[in-house]
Amino acid sequence: MKKYKIASILMFIHGAFMEVGGCLCLIPIFVMGSDKFDINQYISFIVPYFKDNMNLMLVMGAIYGIVRIIGAVGLWKNRMWGLVLSVINCVVTMALMMFMLPAGIMDGILATTALILILIQYFGNKKIIE
């Protein structure tokens, strides 16, 4: 049970501070005009499409963050839907992290750590073949 709690804390931090917090920090830049700030100077992605569509990335990041927080709360409350949603979030993040380098490195560290903790807690000491 303790590993679920640690995984949910990691997922909450990942969703609240990295995803949603990052999106909230970029809103003033887009409101005031991105021409005043060369946002592409500070944020870079390996895929040029992401860099060219930062406003869409802002929305996507907020959605991922909110869903990750919901999964973390469900996992914290020991709900099966929270477990499944958290596993889906972690697997999707692992698949997409390579397209969002360098930011994807931190995403990958947090998501894979949470996924490993979830799987260790869920399966415990069960063997493949008894």
N, CA, C and O atoms as a DFTB+ gen file, in Angstrom:
520 C
 N C O
     1  1       0.818      -1.198       0.000
     2  2       0.000       0.000       0.000
     3  2       0.866       1.267       0.000
     4  3       0.484       2.284      -0.578
     5  1       2.016       1.199       0.643
     6  2       2.887       2.359       0.740
     7  2       3.418       2.776      -0.632
     8  3       3.565       3.968      -0.902
     9  1       3.703       1.810      -1.492
    10  2       4.232       2.133      -2.814
    11  2       3.190       2.851      -3.671
    12  3       3.547       3.705      -4.482
    13  1       1.913       2.522      -3.505
    14  2       0.851       3.243      -4.206
    15  2       0.825       4.709      -3.786
    16  3       0.640       5.597      -4.618
    17  1       1.007       4.951      -2.513
    18  2       0.996       6.323      -2.013
    19  2       2.164       7.125      -2.588
    20  3       1.995       8.274      -2.995
    21  1       3.341       6.516      -2.617
    22  2       4.517       7.196      -3.179
    23  2       4.317       7.460      -4.666
    24  3       4.634       8.544      -5.157
    25  1       3.787       6.466      -5.383
    26  2       3.529       6.638      -6.814
    27  2       2.498       7.735      -7.057
    28  3       2.635       8.517      -7.997
    29  1       1.468       7.797      -6.213
    30  2       0.452       8.838      -6.401
    31  2       1.026      10.222      -6.111
    32  3       0.652      11.193      -6.769
    33  1       1.918      10.325      -5.145
    34  2       2.574      11.611      -4.869
    35  2       3.435      12.037      -6.059
    36  3       3.419      13.203      -6.454
    37  1       4.184      11.092      -6.629
    38  2       5.000      11.397      -7.810
    39  2       4.127      11.856      -8.973
    40  3       4.451      12.817      -9.670
    41  1       3.015      11.151      -9.170
    42  2       2.125      11.522     -10.271
    43  2       1.456      12.870     -10.019
    44  3       1.247      13.639     -10.958
    45  1       1.120      13.164      -8.776
    46  2       0.519      14.455      -8.453
    47  2       1.520      15.581      -8.705
    48  3       1.170      16.607      -9.288
    49  1       2.755      15.391      -8.269
    50  2       3.808      16.387      -8.509
    51  2       4.016      16.579     -10.005
    52  3       4.129      17.704     -10.491
    53  1       4.065      15.471     -10.723
    54  2       4.257      15.525     -12.168
    55  2       3.117      16.280     -12.844
    56  3       3.354      17.138     -13.695
    57  1       1.882      15.962     -12.468
    58  2       0.734      16.602     -13.098
    59  2       0.543      18.047     -12.688
    60  3       0.295      18.911     -13.529
    61  1       0.660      18.311     -11.391
    62  2       0.360      19.653     -10.892
    63  2       1.466      20.655     -11.210
    64  3       1.192      21.749     -11.705
    65  1       2.692      20.289     -10.932
    66  2       3.776      21.258     -11.072
    67  2       4.377      21.291     -12.468
    68  3       4.633      22.367     -13.008
    69  1       4.605      20.125     -13.055
    70  2       5.242      20.116     -14.369
    71  2       4.264      20.430     -15.487
    72  3       4.539      21.288     -16.326
    73  1       3.134      19.753     -15.511
    74  2       2.205      19.913     -16.628
    75  2       1.329      21.150     -16.455
    76  3       1.419      22.082     -17.254
    77  1       0.493      21.173     -15.434
    78  2      -0.433      22.285     -15.247
    79  2       0.318      23.555     -14.867
    80  3       0.029      24.625     -15.404
    81  1       1.275      23.454     -13.954
    82  2       2.055      24.625     -13.557
    83  2       2.826      25.231     -14.711
    84  3       2.885      26.451     -14.856
    85  1       3.414      24.378     -15.529
    86  2       4.126      24.864     -16.708
    87  2       3.210      25.579     -17.682
    88  3       3.587      26.593     -18.270
    89  1       2.015      25.054     -17.850
    90  2       1.041      25.697     -18.735
    91  2       0.604      27.042     -18.177
    92  3       0.481      28.013     -18.925
    93  1       0.370      27.109     -16.875
    94  2      -0.048      28.370     -16.266
    95  2       1.048      29.431     -16.357
    96  3       0.753      30.622     -16.466
    97  1       2.295      29.009     -16.314
    98  2       3.397      29.967     -16.431
    99  2       3.509      30.546     -17.836
   100  3       3.997      31.662     -18.011
   101  1       3.061      29.796     -18.834
   102  2       3.169      30.266     -20.211
   103  2       1.999      31.149     -20.638
   104  3       2.096      31.851     -21.644
   105  1       0.895      31.124     -19.889
   106  2      -0.285      31.904     -20.277
   107  2       0.015      33.400     -20.385
   108  3      -0.389      34.016     -21.372
   109  1       0.712      34.018     -19.409
   110  2       1.003      35.458     -19.561
   111  2       1.838      35.777     -20.804
   112  3       1.689      36.845     -21.398
   113  1       2.694      34.873     -21.186
   114  2       3.517      35.104     -22.371
   115  2       2.651      35.146     -23.618
   116  3       2.849      35.987     -24.495
   117  1       1.675      34.223     -23.693
   118  2       0.806      34.216     -24.856
   119  2      -0.195      35.373     -24.838
   120  3      -0.581      35.866     -25.898
   121  1      -0.617      35.810     -23.660
   122  2      -1.553      36.933     -23.558
   123  2      -0.865      38.232     -23.960
   124  3      -1.426      39.034     -24.706
   125  1       0.347      38.434     -23.467
   126  2       1.078      39.659     -23.767
   127  2       1.671      39.651     -25.167
   128  3       2.062      40.691     -25.697
   129  1       1.732      38.491     -25.745
   130  2       2.276      38.386     -27.095
   131  2       3.613      37.688     -27.078
   132  3       4.550      38.121     -26.408
   133  1       3.689      36.616     -27.815
   134  2       4.933      35.857     -27.824
   135  2       6.019      36.557     -28.623
   136  3       7.179      36.148     -28.577
   137  1       5.658      37.618     -29.362
   138  2       6.681      38.350     -30.103
   139  2       7.583      39.168     -29.180
   140  3       8.722      39.474     -29.531
   141  1       7.063      39.525     -27.983
   142  2       7.883      40.246     -27.009
   143  2       8.916      39.325     -26.370
   144  3      10.009      39.757     -26.003
   145  1       8.559      38.068     -26.244
   146  2       9.448      37.067     -25.678
   147  2       9.730      36.046     -26.769
   148  3       8.800      35.542     -27.398
   149  1      10.965      35.743     -26.996
   150  2      11.290      34.695     -27.960
   151  2      11.181      33.361     -27.234
   152  3      12.179      32.805     -26.778
   153  1       9.951      32.856     -27.135
   154  2       9.683      31.646     -26.354
   155  2      10.437      30.442     -26.904
   156  3      10.821      29.548     -26.149
   157  1      10.647      30.418     -28.197
   158  2      11.361      29.290     -28.799
   159  2      12.834      29.266     -28.407
   160  3      13.510      28.249     -28.566
   161  1      13.328      30.391     -27.893
   162  2      14.712      30.433     -27.425
   163  2      14.870      29.601     -26.152
   164  3      15.923      29.004     -25.930
   165  1      13.833      29.560     -25.317
   166  2      13.918      28.894     -24.025
   167  2      13.340      27.484     -24.031
   168  3      13.783      26.624     -23.270
   169  1      12.364      27.250     -24.878
   170  2      11.708      25.939     -24.932
   171  2      11.992      25.327     -26.285
   172  3      11.713      25.939     -27.316
   173  1      12.536      24.141     -26.295
   174  2      12.820      23.476     -27.565
   175  2      12.330      22.043     -27.499
   176  3      12.376      21.399     -26.451
   177  1      11.865      21.561     -28.626
   178  2      11.438      20.183     -28.767
   179  2      12.154      19.581     -29.961
   180  3      12.543      20.289     -30.890
   181  1      12.321      18.292     -29.926
   182  2      13.008      17.600     -31.001
   183  2      12.174      17.610     -32.285
   184  3      12.724      17.533     -33.384
   185  1      10.857      17.705     -32.148
   186  2       9.957      17.746     -33.298
   187  2       9.594      19.207     -33.574
   188  3       9.018      19.861     -32.704
   189  1       9.915      19.736     -34.759
   190  2       9.636      21.153     -35.048
   191  2       8.148      21.503     -34.980
   192  3       7.804      22.641     -34.663
   193  1       7.269      20.556     -35.269
   194  2       5.831      20.824     -35.219
   195  2       5.407      21.276     -33.825
   196  3       4.573      22.171     -33.688
   197  1       5.977      20.658     -32.787
   198  2       5.638      21.038     -31.420
   199  2       6.089      22.467     -31.128
   200  3       5.365      23.238     -30.497
   201  1       7.272      22.809     -31.585
   202  2       7.820      24.148     -31.347
   203  2       6.989      25.212     -32.072
   204  3       6.797      26.315     -31.559
   205  1       6.505      24.876     -33.256
   206  2       5.729      25.836     -34.040
   207  2       4.302      26.009     -33.528
   208  3       3.647      26.994     -33.868
   209  1       3.816      25.088     -32.731
   210  2       2.444      25.128     -32.227
   211  2       2.422      25.093     -30.704
   212  3       1.812      24.209     -30.103
   213  1       3.081      26.048     -30.097
   214  2       3.179      26.069     -28.639
   215  2       1.825      26.279     -27.966
   216  3       1.606      25.779     -26.863
   217  1       0.916      27.006     -28.608
   218  2      -0.402      27.190     -28.003
   219  2      -1.159      25.868     -27.916
   220  3      -1.874      25.634     -26.942
   221  1      -1.016      25.014     -28.901
   222  2      -1.642      23.692     -28.842
   223  2      -0.953      22.807     -27.801
   224  3      -1.603      22.011     -27.124
   225  1       0.347      22.952     -27.684
   226  2       1.076      22.197     -26.662
   227  2       0.645      22.625     -25.264
   228  3       0.628      21.809     -24.342
   229  1       0.299      23.890     -25.103
   230  2      -0.189      24.399     -23.829
   231  2      -1.484      23.695     -23.429
   232  3      -1.636      23.274     -22.282
   233  1      -2.400      23.572     -24.359
   234  2      -3.672      22.903     -24.090
   235  2      -3.447      21.417     -23.819
   236  3      -4.022      20.860     -22.884
   237  1      -2.621      20.786     -24.627
   238  2      -2.347      19.353     -24.431
   239  2      -1.688      19.096     -23.075
   240  3      -2.032      18.131     -22.392
   241  1      -0.757      19.940     -22.690
   242  2      -0.101      19.784     -21.396
   243  2      -1.072      19.919     -20.240
   244  3      -0.986      19.187     -19.254
   245  1      -2.003      20.864     -20.369
   246  2      -3.009      21.040     -19.313
   247  2      -3.914      19.812     -19.215
   248  3      -4.238      19.366     -18.114
   249  1      -4.318      19.270     -20.349
   250  2      -5.174      18.075     -20.339
   251  2      -4.437      16.895     -19.714
   252  3      -4.988      16.206     -18.856
   253  1      -3.207      16.659     -20.134
   254  2      -2.419      15.568     -19.550
   255  2      -2.241      15.767     -18.048
   256  3      -2.344      14.816     -17.273
   257  1      -1.978      16.992     -17.647
   258  2      -1.777      17.265     -16.227
   259  2      -3.018      17.008     -15.400
   260  3      -2.933      16.417     -14.323
   261  1      -4.168      17.443     -15.886
   262  2      -5.419      17.233     -15.153
   263  2      -5.749      15.750     -15.056
   264  3      -6.147      15.269     -13.996
   265  1      -5.585      15.027     -16.155
   266  2      -5.860      13.579     -16.124
   267  2      -4.874      12.860     -15.200
   268  3      -5.247      11.910     -14.512
   269  1      -3.633      13.306     -15.186
   270  2      -2.634      12.699     -14.303
   271  2      -2.976      12.960     -12.832
   272  3      -2.807      12.079     -11.989
   273  1      -3.452      14.160     -12.527
   274  2      -3.858      14.476     -11.155
   275  2      -5.062      13.635     -10.751
   276  3      -5.110      13.133      -9.628
   277  1      -6.028      13.473     -11.636
   278  2      -7.200      12.645     -11.338
   279  2      -6.781      11.204     -11.059
   280  3      -7.266      10.589     -10.109
   281  1      -5.883      10.666     -11.880
   282  2      -5.375       9.313     -11.646
   283  2      -4.631       9.202     -10.327
   284  3      -4.756       8.202      -9.621
   285  1      -3.854      10.229      -9.993
   286  2      -3.099      10.214      -8.733
   287  2      -4.033      10.235      -7.527
   288  3      -3.781       9.556      -6.531
   289  1      -5.104      11.008      -7.615
   290  2      -6.069      11.058      -6.514
   291  2      -6.774       9.707      -6.379
   292  3      -6.969       9.218      -5.266
   293  1      -7.156       9.106      -7.500
   294  2      -7.780       7.777      -7.461
   295  2      -6.850       6.728      -6.885
   296  3      -7.284       5.863      -6.124
   297  1      -5.583       6.796      -7.238
   298  2      -4.604       5.851      -6.696
   299  2      -4.403       6.087      -5.203
   300  3      -4.279       5.127      -4.442
   301  1      -4.367       7.336      -4.773
   302  2      -4.216       7.673      -3.362
   303  2      -5.380       7.121      -2.542
   304  3      -5.199       6.659      -1.415
   305  1      -6.581       7.176      -3.129
   306  2      -7.775       6.690      -2.423
   307  2      -7.983       5.182      -2.590
   308  3      -9.005       4.637      -2.172
   309  1      -7.004       4.520      -3.203
   310  2      -7.018       3.064      -3.361
   311  2      -8.193       2.593      -4.221
   312  3      -8.857       1.611      -3.890
   313  1      -8.443       3.296      -5.317
   314  2      -9.506       2.934      -6.243
   315  2      -8.898       2.238      -7.455
   316  3      -7.835       2.628      -7.938
   317  1      -9.574       1.214      -7.935
   318  2      -9.059       0.466      -9.080
   319  2      -8.997       1.338     -10.340
   320  3      -8.073       1.199     -11.141
   321  1      -9.974       2.233     -10.519
   322  2      -9.939       3.104     -11.684
   323  2      -8.725       4.035     -11.630
   324  3      -8.165       4.384     -12.669
   325  1      -8.327       4.428     -10.444
   326  2      -7.131       5.256     -10.293
   327  2      -5.872       4.489     -10.676
   328  3      -4.952       5.041     -11.278
   329  1      -5.847       3.212     -10.319
   330  2      -4.716       2.360     -10.689
   331  2      -4.613       2.233     -12.202
   332  3      -3.535       2.404     -12.772
   333  1      -5.733       1.933     -12.851
   334  2      -5.731       1.751     -14.308
   335  2      -5.409       3.063     -15.018
   336  3      -4.608       3.076     -15.953
   337  1      -6.015       4.155     -14.592
   338  2      -5.744       5.448     -15.213
   339  2      -4.283       5.851     -15.029
   340  3      -3.679       6.424     -15.936
   341  1      -3.723       5.559     -13.880
   342  2      -2.323       5.885     -13.618
   343  2      -1.384       5.064     -14.494
   344  3      -0.401       5.587     -15.018
   345  1      -1.685       3.786     -14.652
   346  2      -0.855       2.942     -15.524
   347  2      -0.936       3.436     -16.967
   348  3       0.083       3.514     -17.654
   349  1      -2.151       3.771     -17.432
   350  2      -2.295       4.286     -18.798
   351  2      -1.499       5.579     -18.967
   352  3      -0.801       5.751     -19.967
   353  1      -1.600       6.488     -17.996
   354  2      -0.840       7.744     -18.057
   355  2       0.660       7.496     -18.155
   356  3       1.351       8.117     -18.962
   357  1       1.150       6.590     -17.331
   358  2       2.593       6.311     -17.316
   359  2       3.054       5.696     -18.630
   360  3       4.107       6.062     -19.152
   361  1       2.275       4.768     -19.165
   362  2       2.663       4.107     -20.424
   363  2       2.627       5.098     -21.586
   364  3       3.530       5.101     -22.423
   365  1       1.602       5.931     -21.646
   366  2       1.522       6.930     -22.712
   367  2       2.680       7.919     -22.605
   368  3       3.266       8.303     -23.617
   369  1       3.005       8.322     -21.403
   370  2       4.128       9.239     -21.206
   371  2       5.435       8.605     -21.653
   372  3       6.269       9.264     -22.273
   373  1       5.612       7.330     -21.339
   374  2       6.836       6.647     -21.767
   375  2       6.924       6.588     -23.288
   376  3       8.017       6.682     -23.848
   377  1       5.793       6.433     -23.958
   378  2       5.795       6.367     -25.417
   379  2       6.054       7.734     -26.050
   380  3       6.697       7.821     -27.096
   381  1       5.566       8.785     -25.433
   382  2       5.673      10.120     -26.025
   383  2       6.877      10.928     -25.577
   384  3       7.191      11.954     -26.180
   385  1       7.560      10.479     -24.523
   386  2       8.628      11.308     -23.963
   387  2       9.776      11.537     -24.935
   388  3      10.437      12.573     -24.864
   389  1      10.026      10.612     -25.825
   390  2      11.154      10.784     -26.749
   391  2      10.897      11.861     -27.791
   392  3      11.843      12.380     -28.383
   393  1       9.628      12.208     -28.027
   394  2       9.316      13.247     -28.996
   395  2       9.404      14.642     -28.392
   396  3       9.399      15.634     -29.121
   397  1       9.482      14.727     -27.081
   398  2       9.480      16.024     -26.423
   399  2      10.783      16.291     -25.692
   400  3      10.781      16.868     -24.604
   401  1      11.878      15.882     -26.271
   402  2      13.170      16.144     -25.661
   403  2      13.472      17.630     -25.724
   404  3      13.122      18.255     -26.725
   405  1      14.077      18.220     -24.759
   406  2      14.667      17.684     -23.544
   407  2      13.694      17.569     -22.365
   408  3      14.007      16.907     -21.376
   409  1      12.508      18.211     -22.458
   410  2      11.564      18.166     -21.339
   411  2      11.083      16.745     -21.049
   412  3      10.731      16.428     -19.913
   413  1      11.068      15.901     -22.060
   414  2      10.601      14.529     -21.897
   415  2      11.463      13.690     -20.972
   416  3      11.006      12.657     -20.482
   417  1      12.685      14.101     -20.721
   418  2      13.561      13.340     -19.829
   419  2      12.984      13.335     -18.414
   420  3      12.916      12.285     -17.775
   421  1      12.576      14.482     -17.933
   422  2      11.993      14.551     -16.586
   423  2      10.642      13.855     -16.550
   424  3      10.310      13.189     -15.570
   425  1       9.861      14.007     -17.617
   426  2       8.595      13.270     -17.707
   427  2       8.843      11.776     -17.590
   428  3       8.140      11.079     -16.859
   429  1       9.832      11.292     -18.303
   430  2      10.148       9.870     -18.291
   431  2      10.609       9.378     -16.935
   432  3      10.222       8.293     -16.499
   433  1      11.427      10.162     -16.272
   434  2      11.915       9.756     -14.944
   435  2      10.753       9.624     -13.966
   436  3      10.654       8.627     -13.250
   437  1       9.877      10.620     -13.931
   438  2       8.755      10.574     -12.995
   439  2       7.752       9.482     -13.362
   440  3       7.284       8.753     -12.487
   441  1       7.419       9.362     -14.652
   442  2       6.422       8.377     -15.073
   443  2       6.921       6.942     -14.906
   444  3       6.179       6.082     -14.433
   445  1       8.158       6.679     -15.287
   446  2       8.666       5.310     -15.146
   447  2       8.848       4.926     -13.690
   448  3       8.613       3.774     -13.324
   449  1       9.259       5.863     -12.854
   450  2       9.387       5.564     -11.423
   451  2       8.022       5.229     -10.827
   452  3       7.888       4.264     -10.075
   453  1       7.010       6.029     -11.164
   454  2       5.657       5.759     -10.660
   455  2       5.148       4.417     -11.175
   456  3       4.545       3.657     -10.417
   457  1       5.381       4.115     -12.445
   458  2       4.917       2.848     -13.016
   459  2       5.596       1.658     -12.350
   460  3       4.939       0.660     -12.055
   461  1       6.873       1.745     -12.114
   462  2       7.593       0.658     -11.447
   463  2       7.049       0.433     -10.044
   464  3       6.842      -0.708      -9.632
   465  1       6.816       1.514      -9.307
   466  2       6.254       1.376      -7.955
   467  2       4.859       0.752      -7.986
   468  3       4.538      -0.096      -7.154
   469  1       4.041       1.166      -8.933
   470  2       2.691       0.601      -9.057
   471  2       2.750      -0.885      -9.355
   472  3       2.037      -1.674      -8.735
   473  1       3.592      -1.270     -10.297
   474  2       3.682      -2.685     -10.681
   475  2       4.258      -3.542      -9.559
   476  3       3.799      -4.664      -9.341
   477  1       5.255      -3.030      -8.848
   478  2       5.826      -3.786      -7.724
   479  2       4.765      -3.989      -6.640
   480  3       4.649      -5.079      -6.080
   481  1       3.997      -2.946      -6.346
   482  2       2.958      -3.078      -5.325
   483  2       1.844      -4.013      -5.776
   484  3       1.354      -4.820      -4.986
   485  1       1.441      -3.912      -7.031
   486  2       0.315      -4.715      -7.517
   487  2       0.666      -6.200      -7.583
   488  3      -0.110      -7.047      -7.140
   489  1       1.828      -6.509      -8.132
   490  2       2.186      -7.910      -8.323
   491  2       2.964      -8.501      -7.157
   492  3       2.967      -9.719      -6.975
   493  1       3.614      -7.673      -6.375
   494  2       4.309      -8.151      -5.189
   495  2       5.356      -9.216      -5.500
   496  3       6.186      -9.036      -6.391
   497  1       5.315     -10.327      -4.761
   498  2       6.288     -11.403      -4.922
   499  2       5.765     -12.554      -5.785
   500  3       6.323     -13.651      -5.757
   501  1       4.715     -12.313      -6.538
   502  2       4.165     -13.373      -7.394
   503  2       5.190     -13.766      -8.441
   504  3       5.878     -12.919      -9.012
   505  1       5.280     -15.067      -8.683
   506  2       6.198     -15.572      -9.691
   507  2       5.432     -15.854     -10.988
   508  3       4.216     -16.042     -10.977
   509  1       6.157     -15.881     -12.086
   510  2       5.531     -16.168     -13.373
   511  2       5.022     -17.600     -13.389
   512  3       3.879     -17.862     -13.764
   513  1       5.877     -18.516     -12.979
   514  2       5.509     -19.930     -12.904
   515  2       5.809     -20.400     -11.491
   516  3       6.924     -20.245     -10.994
   517  1       4.803     -20.974     -10.855
   518  2       4.987     -21.480      -9.483
   519  2       5.683     -22.835      -9.510
   520  3       5.927     -23.424      -8.457
